[in-house]
Amino acid sequence: MEFTAFLIALVAVAALSSVGAWIARCRSADTAIGGVAPRGERDEAVLAEWLLAGYLSADQYRRDMAVLAARDARRHPLVTPPDR
């Protein structure tokens, strides 16, 4: 009987922990692309980490990387030397 109660408590703690991690992941997903990346990492590194962890599909990854590339092109346009 005690083992069953222990097992139920263990499953409840694991479920609460998973829900808390899921909520934190959703909140950090909102700030990684539009604002500052979590833990001071670059947005590209965060997206790659999420892709490898399975949080993003390949289509979402490509779409978000295109957004980052467009933002980077606006902020830092490529300057080439003039043709001779």
N, C-alpha and C positions, 0 to 999 in steps of 0.2 A: 504494500500500500504506500509506504514512504517513497519507494522508487518511482511509482506512478506520479505522485505529487511532485517529486523532483523533476521528472521528465516534462510534465506540464509546465512547470515554472521555467525550465530551460527553454522550451519552445516559445513561451510568451516573451521572454527576454530577447531571444533571437529575432522574433517578429518585430518587436518594438525597435530594435537596433536597425533592422533592415529598412523600416519605414523612415526612421530618422535620416539614414544615409541617402535614401531616395529623395527626400525633401531637400536636403542640402545639395545634392547633385542638380536638382531642378533649379534651385536658386542660383547656383554658380553658373549654370548654362546661360541664364539670362544676362549675367554680367560679363561673361568671357568674350562674347562677340561685340556687344555694344559698348562695353566699358573696359575696365581693367581686368586682366586675366587673374585667376586665383593664384595665390602663393607667389606672385611676382613673375610668373612664367609668361613667355610669349604666347600670343593667341594661337599661332601655328602649332606650337608644341602641345598646347592643351587640346586642340582639335585632333592631332595625331594620337594623343593618349586616349581620348574618348573613342576614336575609331577602333583602335586596337583592343580597348576594353569592351567594345560592343555597345556603347551608349549611342553611337551615331551609325547610321547606315552609310554606305559608300556614296549614295546620292546626296545625303545631307552634308557629308564631308566636302564633296566637290562644290556644292552650292556655297557653303560657308567659306571655303578657301577662295572662291571667286569673289565673294564680298570683301574679304581681307585684301586680296590683290588689287581690286578696284580702289579701295580706300588708300592703300599704299601708293598706287599710281597717282592719285590726286594729291597726296601729301608730299611725295618725293618724285616728281616727274623725271624721266630719264633724259639727260642732256648729253648729246653726242657732239663731237667736234664737227665743224663745217667741212663740207666736201671741198677739195682743191681743184 
